[in-house]
Amino acid sequence: MPLNADRKVTFLAELSRHGITMRAARAASPHSATRCLSTFTRLQYGNALLRRAEELADKQGVTPNQALSANLTTDSTIRELINAYEVANAAEYGSTVRKPYAGAGA
């Protein structure tokens, strides 16, 4: 079943009620034995990454995409979110996780 707007709304509404990701995923995905937890985990990381890009864009006077690109190697929050997103992907698809991205200065 695709991750449509109704499922996103259900997940976010449940999550805001009690803060338990697994319960929110279960409410939004009753059709799934695994409750699609990794799908919603990736959604949370994606949304957090977008919020961080928007924060930086406001401060720097650029678009969120420009802010994300410009700060990819220097902003620790962006690096952490990208690494967490990739770990969530690897958990769902059974692939190996590459070495976490530490940025140009690391």
C-alpha positions in Angstrom: 0.0 0.0 0.0 1.5 3.4 -1.0 2.3 6.0 1.6 -0.5 8.4 0.8 -1.6 11.6 2.5 -4.2 9.8 4.7 -1.6 7.5 6.1 0.8 10.4 6.7 -1.9 12.4 8.5 -2.9 9.3 10.6 0.8 8.7 11.6 1.5 12.3 12.5 -1.8 12.7 14.4 -1.1 9.6 16.5 2.6 10.5 17.0 1.5 14.0 18.3 -0.9 12.3 20.7 1.6 10.0 22.5 5.0 10.3 20.9 5.4 6.5 20.3 6.6 5.9 16.8 5.6 2.2 16.7 2.0 2.9 17.9 1.6 5.7 15.3 2.9 3.4 12.5 0.6 0.6 13.6 -2.4 3.0 13.5 -1.4 4.2 10.0 -0.6 0.7 8.6 -3.0 -1.9 10.0 -2.5 -3.9 6.8 1.1 -4.6 7.5 2.7 -7.2 9.8 5.7 -4.9 10.4 3.5 -1.8 10.6 5.8 -0.1 8.0 7.8 1.4 10.8 10.9 2.0 8.7 8.8 3.9 6.1 7.6 6.3 8.8 11.1 6.5 10.3 12.4 7.7 7.0 9.5 10.1 6.7 10.5 11.6 10.1 14.1 12.0 9.1 13.2 13.5 5.7 10.9 16.0 7.4 13.5 16.9 10.0 16.1 17.4 7.2 13.7 19.7 5.3 13.0 21.8 8.5 16.8 22.2 9.1 17.3 23.2 5.5 14.5 25.8 5.8 16.1 27.2 9.1 19.4 27.6 7.3 17.8 29.1 4.3 16.1 31.8 6.4 19.4 32.6 8.1 21.4 32.7 4.8 18.8 34.3 2.5 18.8 31.4 0.0 16.4 28.6 -1.0 16.2 25.4 1.2 17.8 23.4 -1.6 20.7 25.9 -1.8 21.1 25.8 2.0 21.1 22.1 2.1 23.8 21.9 -0.7 25.9 24.6 0.8 25.8 23.2 4.3 26.0 19.5 3.5 29.6 19.1 4.7 29.6 21.7 7.5 26.3 21.3 9.4 26.4 18.5 11.9 22.6 18.3 12.1 22.3 17.7 8.4 25.0 15.0 8.5 23.3 13.3 11.4 20.0 13.3 9.7 21.4 11.9 6.5 23.2 9.2 8.3 20.1 8.2 10.3 18.0 8.2 7.1 20.5 5.8 5.4 20.5 3.5 8.5 16.7 3.4 8.3 16.9 2.5 4.6 19.5 -0.2 5.2 17.3 -1.7 7.9 14.3 -1.9 5.6 16.1 -3.2 2.5 18.7 -5.3 4.2 21.6 -3.6 2.5 24.8 -2.7 4.2 25.3 0.7 5.6 28.1 2.8 4.2 30.5 4.5 6.6 28.7 7.6 8.0 29.4 10.8 6.1 31.6 13.0 8.3 32.0 15.9 5.9 35.0 17.4 4.2 36.8 18.5 7.4 36.6 15.1 9.2 
